[in-house]
Each structure stands twice: as structure tokens, then as C-alpha cells.
Amino acid sequence: MSDGSSFYITTPIFYVNDVPHIGHAYTEVAVDVLARWHRQRGDDTWLLTGTDEHGQKILRTATANGVSPKEWADRLVETAWKPLLETVNIANDDFIRTTDERHERNAQKFLQHLYDAGHIYTGEYEGYYCVGCEEYKQTTDLVDGTGEYAGQPVCAIHSKPVELLHEKNYFFRMSAFADELLALYEANPNFIQPESARNEVISFVKSGLSDLSISRSSFDWGIKVPWDETHVVYVWFDALLNYITAIGYGEDEDTFNSRWPATHVVGKDILRFHAVIWPAMLLAASVPVPKQIFGHGWLLVGGEKMSKSKLTGIAPSQITDTFGSDAFRYYFMRAISFGQDGSFSWEDLSARYQSELANGFGNLASRVIAMVVRYCDGVIPTAGPLSERDAAIHATELRATDAAGEAIDRLAIHEALTAVWELVDELNGYLTLEEPWSLAKDPAKRERLETVLATAVRGLGTLAVLLSPVVPLATAKLWTALGGTGVVTDQRIDQASEWTGSGRVAPLEALFPRIEATVEAAAAVPAAPAVTAVPVTEPHNA
């Protein structure tokens, strides 16, 4: 049950060196589902997403394509990254770019504050640098190259050679916050989730923290260090600050205080940046740490992490053009345990679309409404005395509502859907056992027929409310067909089981129509072309 509190949730901001693939869309959908759920629960909800546009990788990509870094970023944001939100139906409240003046101005304020407080000093550093990750790598993060990179150390994530750099930079005294970070993790076990991610971070910090190089002088695409404009701010230090610059840090204290702290949902490959560097930065600046950092797993294709550079990247539109955005959203939230790695296959997507969405939920909705039209002239009947089966359906409505809400509080989206789908399956089984089509043939069983249909309609209304954060287009249509008051997104999701239904139903088109295209044909649709004209490294999210 919500207490009407603030719920601020963020996606990572995504690197704009290439177009998005379904791995990026997976993260966007997960965060959107959580935000929609909290909005319907009455929380003051704010969803932030955006793009990370500074750094050496962007500079190199833009140069290779004969444009300036800003021109490159503008092109990618408008033609690829913002359209992604429409493709998978994201209801974000804000979209921040690290080239926004509001971000650059207030990021500099944050950095100056740390410098004035003595948390930043000048030093020299030599180490292996992965441009794809925009990160100095420890030797334990490297593997031996193979093929054309044989004999060279390569990044374990990108399988590309790292560069040995030696620079005179500004450093953040991150090592000074190791004990405070460990105390934070100990005091708040939910600060980093899932448990495997928490254990990884604790082990990393206990092994010893080094100070962090936070500037670069070998290139100039980035935010200028305010006290030394010959340096630009390290792209990760810059990018992490988006979470607070977007909500007023440095210039709108009231808005900032009303929204912060945030729940950050990130890929596990960037967990350390968010669970170690970011809270250390905030502790140094005397800003409250985030509410929670959740590291979800990788989306795998053919056993490998989704990657443009390895040609495993699939454009979201390849799926939505055939199956629709609702099916995309449902599939990735249902088929993958949120927090764990998950494998995508066209065969599994097609099978779940047919069995769970079309035959399970969609056919249930069509059958119930069609029977109300046929047997009751479209008027939703009033239930008579309830049988044990009727009462069991009502009990499942309540159980599904409570269990799904509890799962959402743990960010276990897949468990929330499992709880809701118990009601889908039970309603289908209920109709099979009660046989309203047979009851309709016997006038003496009219009261029983009306009770069965009233029970089924009520169950459908509960499903429309509970599933609206996941399949918003289908549930909006269903809610209208059920004669629901207002729009479904205005209904309290934590009270979904209380809807009873009255008035008339309206005709309902198939929520998940039969798809004639084969899986092979859908998979063969060309991915959205990359704007790049040369091979590029895989995007990272910050």
C-alpha cells in the first residue's frame, strides 16, 4: 500500500555512438513498468532517462564520420534514441542530455564544490584504458586477445585491445570513503540489489579502493574543469551527475529535495560505477546517497551479451513491427527473471505471444465480453449468491493484487507478472468448469449464468488494472470495452481487486491478433541501420 511518497527512478543514460538495440529497450521498459506501477499506486513518481554524449569514444566516432561530436550526438538523439521511447511506449517524465546547458552548468558546480573541500588533487596515472568502456582497467579486467588481437591484452567486455595511457590528471580521493561505503552497505542491505550484485560490490571495496582520475587533457570533448579549462571532466564522473542535475541540483533546491534520492536501475556491467564511485562522490559533497541501486542481468543472444560490434544487436522495431509494443514489453518482463541474465529467442517470443497473450489473456477477454453481449444484451449482470468457485476467483483477485504489489516493491517484475497470471489461468479454468454457454440454454439457470458472467467481468477488470503498466495499449482497450470509469491508468493499482463492474460492455477487437508472419520472416527483417559509416564499439550506458 502506498503512502503517497516520492518515487524517483532512473535508467542509465545511454552512450550515443550508435543506435539502440533490444538490450537498451529492455532496461527502458523495466524502469517504465516500475514507474507506471508507482504512479497508479498514488506515489509522486518521476522517471528520468537520457543520453551520455561526451568522451573519447564519441569524439572518435564523430570524427570518423566527418562531423563534430555535437552534430553527431544531435543526430543520434533525434533519429534513434528519442524514437526508441515511442517504439516501446515509454512514459518518461524527463530526458536529459549531458550536453544540456543545465547539466554542464551544475556538474561544474558539483566539481568545484569537491575541489574547494579538498577532495580533488593533481596526480599522474599510467594504466590500461578501454575506450569502449571509457574506463581504466585493472589487469584482472583483461583477457588475452585471440585472432587478430592475439598477444594483446583486451577488454573482457568488448574483446577489443586496451590502450596504455600516461596522463597528468586531477584525482578524486575516492579511497578515503571506503570505510563509509562499507558501513553504508552493512547498514542498508537493500541499497544494492540483487544479493549477488551486493556481494560483488562489497568484495570489490574490501579489496581496496584507489583514487579516481576524473579529468582528461588529451582531448577536449567534454565539460571543462572549472578551475582548469585545459582539462575536461572524465565522462563517467560527468555522466553520473545527470541523476541530480536533471532534478534541480545547484539551482532548484525545492525540486531537488522533493525528488531525491533515486532508485537507479542499471546493467550489471556498470554496477561498480553506480554502487561505488557514485555514492562516494555524493558522500564527499554531503548529498544523500541514492535510495537503491539495482543491477539487472545481461540480455543474451546466442549465449553472448547483446552487442552491435558482435552483430548480435537486434533493433527493437524488428520485434514491435511484427508483434507490437505491448508484446515486446510483456515478453521481456515475463520471460526473464529481473536481476538475472536472460536469453532472447524468436521462437520463445512467438510461443509466448500465442499461448500467453493471444490464447491466454486476449481470448479470455474476447470470450467474456462476447458472452455478455450475446446472453445479456451487453448489460453487465449482477451476481447472485456466490458459489465456492466464485469466491475462489475473488480470493485470487485479492491475492494477485497484493502479491504483485509486494513483488514490485522488490523490483521483481517477473514475480509480479507470475502472480497476475494466476488470475488469468484461473479465470480460463473457471469458464471451462462453469460452461456459461451451457447455462444459457436453460432458463432455470439464468441466475447462475449471470453470477458466472459477473464474476468473469470483475476478474477482467482486475486484470486490466494490474496489467496496465505492462501492456498499456491492450488494457486501455479492454477497460473501455468493460465500461470502466475514466481511463484505466487512473485506477488505483493497489485496489485493483475492488473493482466490481457495472453498466454495459462494448465490442472488443482482438487484443493480440493472430500473426501470420513466421518467426523466420520476423527475424530476417533488417535491423535499423546504424548511422555510423564505420565499425564502432558497443555502446555503454552510464
ZIBEL-V5751 format. One record per run of one state. SS is the DSSP state (A for helix, B for strand, O for the rest). FROM is the first residue (numbers start at 1). TO is the last residue. If there is no record, write none. Layout:
SS;FROM;TO
SS;FROM;TO
//
This chain:
O;1;5
B;6;15
O;16;21
A;22;40
O;41;43
B;44;52
O;53;55
A;56;64
O;65;68
A;69;87
O;88;93
B;94;97
O;98;100
A;101;116
O;117;119
B;120;130
O;131;134
B;135;137
O;138;138
A;139;141
B;142;144
O;145;146
A;147;149
O;150;152
B;153;155
O;156;160
B;161;161
O;162;162
B;163;172
O;173;173
A;174;187
O;188;191
B;192;193
O;194;194
A;195;206
O;207;211
B;212;213
O;214;214
B;215;216
O;217;223
B;224;225
O;226;227
B;228;233
O;234;234
A;235;240
O;241;241
A;242;245
O;246;252
A;253;259
O;260;261
B;262;267
A;268;284
O;285;291
B;292;296
O;297;298
B;299;301
O;302;303
B;304;305
O;306;315
A;316;323
O;324;324
A;325;335
O;336;341
B;342;343
O;344;345
A;346;376
O;377;378
B;379;379
O;380;387
A;388;409
O;410;412
A;413;434
O;435;435
A;436;439
O;440;442
A;443;467
O;468;471
A;472;481
O;482;487
A;488;490
O;491;492
A;493;498
O;499;503
B;504;504
O;505;518
A;519;524
O;525;540
B;541;541
O;542;542
//
